Amino acid sequence: MYRAGLGIFSRTLVLLAAAAGAPAADAQSGWSLINMPRGVTNVSRKIYGLHMMGLWVCVGIAVVVFGVMIWSLIFHRRSRGAVADVTMVHNTKVEIIWTAIPVLILVSMAVPAANLLVRINNNSHAQLSIRVTGFQWGWQYQYVGTPVSFVSKLGYRSDEARELDSGISPYAVPHYLLTVDHPLVVPTGEKIRLLVTSVDVIHSWWLPDFGVKKDAIPGFINEVSFTVDPDKPGTYRGQCTELCGRDHAYMPVVVRAVSPAEFAAWLKKQEALQKQGVDISAQQASTQTPLASPTG
């Protein structure tokens, strides 16, 4: 029994260690799914660091508490002649110690957590602002200071496959329910500020790889910012995380991060099209150019 307990305990430590480390090789095996993603922004890395600090503090507490319990069960059991002490009902020193230690642990975790919250909510000096408006069931993106604006909704193939008796297997659709017709396009290496609101009910713009989750509330504008690492261009996917109605599950968030030069060329082209009165959404759907048609 003792050996079995140690075996379970050691395997638990191995799993926790795997969760702490596990980059690329473990991503294919699935180990990375048991832990929070590191992400590709400054915000997500700070959140991940705080999360891992809390995890290892909890592991340390568990090791001490369960270690003492196991030691007591083994060396102070009745079969070894141990007799329970029924006289000790109060010990001031012990009570002070077991009150002070948790307080110190909580304070040591609260300070970096508060510091991180202050940094996360610092939206000043943004190089690009984008208004994000949620509606049932999609998102409207408008690049502040430009005429560029478009609607982003569930991708056509996912929308077809989700219908009852469609005859289309969800497994045959890449990124099922996580694709959109027109993803948001942002530059890497620049601080992006999102102004998040809604026109009907409460939605929530969530992108785990960015470490961003912000509620979209009618009549309010919430702010959040992030900076995608310059060496991490790509397509990143999330969802609305509020129960915003019947089709809540079909309201994905897709962002394409590109180099600043590519973004400037894309934005310039969209501005020109908008001034000509061309429907950007229709134009994006018809062309095959990667940035002119940022298909999710």
C-alpha positions as CSV (number, residue, x, y, z in Angstrom):
1,M,0.0,0.0,0.0
2,Y,2.9,2.3,0.9
3,R,4.7,1.6,-2.4
4,A,1.4,2.0,-4.4
5,G,0.9,5.4,-2.8
6,L,4.4,6.5,-3.6
7,G,4.0,5.3,-7.2
8,I,0.8,7.3,-7.7
9,F,2.5,10.4,-6.1
10,S,5.6,10.1,-8.3
11,R,3.5,9.7,-11.5
12,T,1.5,12.8,-10.5
13,L,4.8,14.7,-10.2
14,V,5.8,13.5,-13.7
15,L,2.5,14.7,-15.2
16,L,2.9,18.1,-13.6
17,A,6.5,18.4,-14.8
18,A,5.3,17.5,-18.3
19,A,2.6,20.1,-18.1
20,A,5.2,22.7,-17.1
21,G,7.6,22.1,-19.9
22,A,6.0,20.6,-22.9
23,P,6.6,22.5,-26.1
24,A,6.5,21.2,-29.6
25,A,7.2,17.5,-29.3
26,D,4.5,17.1,-26.6
27,A,2.0,19.2,-28.7
28,Q,1.6,16.2,-31.0
29,S,1.2,13.7,-28.2
30,G,-1.5,15.8,-26.5
31,W,0.5,16.5,-23.3
32,S,0.3,20.3,-24.0
33,L,-3.5,20.2,-23.8
34,I,-3.5,19.6,-20.0
35,N,-1.9,22.9,-19.4
36,M,-2.5,26.6,-20.2
37,P,-0.9,27.6,-23.6
38,R,2.1,29.9,-23.5
39,G,0.6,32.0,-26.3
40,V,2.3,34.4,-28.7
41,T,1.8,37.8,-27.1
42,N,3.5,39.6,-24.2
43,V,0.2,39.4,-22.2
44,S,-0.2,35.6,-22.6
45,R,3.4,34.9,-21.5
46,K,2.9,37.0,-18.3
47,I,-0.3,35.2,-17.6
48,Y,1.3,31.8,-18.2
49,G,4.2,32.7,-15.9
50,L,1.8,33.7,-13.1
51,H,-0.2,30.5,-13.7
52,M,2.9,28.3,-13.4
53,M,4.1,30.1,-10.3
54,G,0.7,29.3,-8.7
55,L,0.8,25.7,-9.9
56,W,4.2,25.1,-8.3
57,V,3.3,26.8,-5.1
58,C,0.3,24.4,-4.9
59,V,2.5,21.4,-5.7
60,G,4.9,22.4,-2.9
61,I,2.0,22.7,-0.4
62,A,0.7,19.3,-1.5
63,V,4.2,17.7,-1.2
64,V,4.5,19.1,2.4
65,V,1.0,18.3,3.5
66,F,0.7,14.8,2.0
67,G,4.3,14.0,3.0
68,V,3.5,14.7,6.6
69,M,0.3,12.7,6.4
70,I,2.0,9.7,4.8
71,W,4.9,9.9,7.4
72,S,2.4,10.1,10.2
73,L,0.4,7.1,8.9
74,I,3.4,5.0,8.5
75,F,5.4,5.8,11.7
76,H,2.6,6.6,14.1
77,R,0.2,3.7,13.5
78,R,-1.3,1.5,16.1
79,S,0.6,-1.6,15.0
80,R,3.8,0.1,15.9
81,G,2.5,0.9,19.4
82,A,1.5,4.6,18.8
83,V,-1.0,6.0,21.3
84,A,-3.1,9.0,20.4
85,D,-2.5,12.1,22.5
86,V,-6.0,13.1,23.7
87,T,-4.7,15.9,26.0
88,M,-3.5,18.4,23.4
89,V,-6.5,20.5,22.7
90,H,-4.8,23.9,22.3
91,N,-1.3,25.1,21.2
92,T,-0.9,28.8,20.7
93,K,2.4,28.5,18.9
94,V,1.1,25.9,16.4
95,E,-2.0,28.0,15.7
96,I,0.1,31.1,15.0
97,I,2.3,29.2,12.7
98,W,-0.5,27.5,10.6
99,T,-2.2,30.9,10.3
100,A,0.9,32.9,9.4
101,I,2.3,30.6,6.8
102,P,-0.9,30.6,4.5
103,V,-1.1,34.4,4.9
104,L,2.5,34.8,3.7
105,I,1.9,32.4,0.8
106,L,-1.3,34.3,-0.3
107,V,0.5,37.7,0.0
108,S,3.5,36.5,-2.0
109,M,1.1,35.4,-4.8
110,A,-1.2,38.4,-4.6
111,V,1.6,40.9,-5.2
112,P,2.7,39.6,-8.6
113,A,-1.0,39.0,-9.5
114,A,-1.9,42.6,-8.8
115,N,1.1,43.8,-10.7
116,L,0.2,41.7,-13.7
117,L,-3.4,43.0,-13.6
118,V,-2.1,46.6,-13.7
119,R,0.2,45.8,-16.7
120,I,-2.6,43.9,-18.6
121,N,-4.9,46.9,-18.2
122,N,-2.3,49.4,-19.5
123,N,-3.7,50.2,-22.9
124,S,-1.7,53.3,-23.5
125,H,0.7,54.0,-26.5
126,A,-1.2,51.6,-28.8
127,Q,0.0,51.8,-32.4
128,L,-3.3,50.5,-33.8
129,S,-6.9,50.7,-32.5
130,I,-9.7,48.4,-33.7
131,R,-13.3,48.6,-32.7
132,V,-14.8,45.1,-32.2
133,T,-18.6,44.9,-32.1
134,G,-20.3,41.7,-31.2
135,F,-23.7,40.7,-32.6
136,Q,-25.8,37.6,-32.9
137,W,-23.8,35.8,-34.2
138,G,-20.6,37.4,-35.5
139,W,-18.2,40.2,-35.1
140,Q,-17.8,43.5,-36.9
141,Y,-14.2,44.9,-37.1
142,Q,-13.5,48.6,-37.8
143,Y,-9.9,49.9,-38.0
144,V,-10.1,53.2,-36.1
145,G,-9.0,56.2,-38.2
146,T,-9.6,54.4,-41.5
147,P,-12.7,53.6,-43.5
148,V,-11.9,49.8,-43.4
149,S,-14.7,47.9,-41.7
150,F,-16.0,44.4,-42.3
151,V,-18.1,41.6,-40.7
152,S,-16.7,38.3,-39.6
153,K,-19.0,35.3,-39.3
154,L,-18.8,31.5,-39.2
155,G,-17.1,30.0,-42.3
156,Y,-19.3,28.6,-45.0
157,R,-18.1,25.0,-44.7
158,S,-18.6,24.9,-41.0
159,D,-22.0,26.5,-41.3
160,E,-23.1,23.8,-43.8
161,A,-21.7,20.9,-41.7
162,R,-23.4,22.1,-38.5
163,E,-26.9,21.9,-40.0
164,L,-29.0,18.9,-39.0
165,D,-29.0,16.1,-41.6
166,S,-26.5,18.1,-43.7
167,G,-24.7,14.8,-44.6
168,I,-21.3,16.5,-44.1
169,S,-19.1,15.0,-41.5
170,P,-17.6,17.7,-39.1
171,Y,-14.4,15.7,-39.2
172,A,-14.1,16.5,-42.9
173,V,-14.1,20.2,-42.3
174,P,-10.7,21.7,-41.2
175,H,-11.0,23.6,-38.0
176,Y,-14.7,22.8,-37.7
177,L,-16.6,25.8,-36.0
178,L,-13.3,27.7,-35.7
179,T,-13.2,29.2,-39.2
180,V,-14.7,32.5,-40.4
181,D,-15.3,34.1,-43.8
182,H,-13.2,37.2,-43.0
183,P,-10.7,37.0,-40.1
184,L,-9.2,40.1,-38.4
185,V,-5.8,41.0,-39.8
186,V,-3.2,42.6,-37.4
187,P,0.5,43.4,-37.7
188,T,3.1,41.6,-35.5
189,G,5.4,43.5,-33.2
190,E,2.9,46.4,-32.7
191,K,0.7,47.1,-29.8
192,I,-2.9,46.6,-30.8
193,R,-5.8,48.1,-28.7
194,L,-9.3,46.6,-29.1
195,L,-12.4,48.6,-28.2
196,V,-14.9,45.9,-27.5
197,T,-18.7,46.5,-27.4
198,S,-22.0,44.9,-28.5
199,V,-25.2,45.9,-30.3
200,D,-27.6,43.3,-28.7
201,V,-26.6,41.0,-25.9
202,I,-23.4,40.3,-23.9
203,H,-20.7,38.5,-25.9
204,S,-17.1,37.8,-25.1
205,W,-14.1,38.1,-27.5
206,W,-11.7,35.3,-26.5
207,L,-8.4,34.3,-28.1
208,P,-6.4,31.9,-25.8
209,D,-3.1,32.3,-27.8
210,F,-3.2,36.0,-27.2
211,G,-4.2,35.7,-23.5
212,V,-7.1,38.0,-24.3
213,K,-10.7,37.6,-23.1
214,K,-12.9,40.7,-22.9
215,D,-16.7,41.0,-22.6
216,A,-18.7,42.9,-25.2
217,I,-21.5,44.7,-23.4
218,P,-24.2,46.8,-25.0
219,G,-23.7,50.5,-24.1
220,F,-20.2,50.0,-22.8
221,I,-16.7,50.0,-24.5
222,N,-14.2,47.7,-22.9
223,E,-10.5,48.0,-23.8
224,V,-7.8,45.4,-24.1
225,S,-4.4,45.3,-25.8
226,F,-1.8,42.9,-26.9
227,T,1.4,42.7,-29.0
228,V,2.0,39.6,-31.2
229,D,5.6,38.5,-31.2
230,P,7.4,39.6,-34.3
231,D,8.5,36.0,-35.0
232,K,5.0,34.5,-34.5
233,P,2.9,35.4,-37.6
234,G,0.1,33.0,-38.4
235,T,-3.6,32.3,-37.9
236,Y,-5.0,32.1,-34.3
237,R,-8.5,30.9,-33.3
238,G,-10.8,31.5,-30.4
239,Q,-14.6,31.8,-29.7
240,C,-17.2,33.8,-28.0
241,T,-17.4,32.6,-24.4
242,E,-20.7,34.1,-23.3
243,L,-24.0,32.2,-23.6
244,C,-25.3,34.8,-26.1
245,G,-28.2,32.9,-27.6
246,R,-29.2,29.9,-29.7
247,D,-26.2,30.0,-32.1
248,H,-23.7,30.9,-29.4
249,A,-21.5,27.9,-30.4
250,Y,-21.2,29.2,-34.0
251,M,-19.5,32.5,-33.2
252,P,-15.7,32.0,-33.7
253,V,-12.9,34.5,-33.5
254,V,-10.0,34.2,-36.0
255,V,-7.1,36.6,-36.3
256,R,-4.3,36.6,-38.9
257,A,-1.0,38.1,-37.7
258,V,1.2,39.3,-40.5
259,S,4.4,41.4,-40.8
260,P,4.0,45.2,-40.6
261,A,4.9,45.6,-44.3
262,E,2.2,43.0,-45.3
263,F,-0.3,44.6,-43.1
264,A,0.3,48.1,-44.4
265,A,-0.1,46.8,-48.0
266,W,-3.3,45.0,-47.1
267,L,-4.8,48.0,-45.3
268,K,-3.9,50.4,-48.1
269,K,-5.7,48.1,-50.6
270,Q,-8.8,47.9,-48.4
271,E,-8.9,51.6,-48.0
272,A,-8.7,52.1,-51.8
273,L,-11.5,49.6,-52.3
274,Q,-13.7,51.2,-49.6
275,K,-13.3,54.7,-51.2
276,Q,-14.3,53.2,-54.5
277,G,-17.5,51.9,-52.9
278,V,-16.5,48.3,-53.2
279,D,-18.0,45.9,-50.7
280,I,-14.9,44.6,-48.9
281,S,-16.6,41.5,-47.6
282,A,-17.7,40.5,-51.1
283,Q,-14.3,41.4,-52.6
284,Q,-12.5,39.2,-49.9
285,A,-14.8,36.3,-50.7
286,S,-14.1,36.4,-54.4
287,T,-10.3,36.8,-54.5
288,Q,-7.7,34.1,-53.8
289,T,-5.0,36.5,-52.7
290,P,-4.0,35.5,-49.1
291,L,-4.2,39.0,-47.6
292,A,-6.9,40.4,-49.8
293,S,-8.9,37.3,-49.0
294,P,-8.0,36.5,-45.3
295,T,-10.1,33.4,-45.2
296,G,-10.3,31.7,-41.8
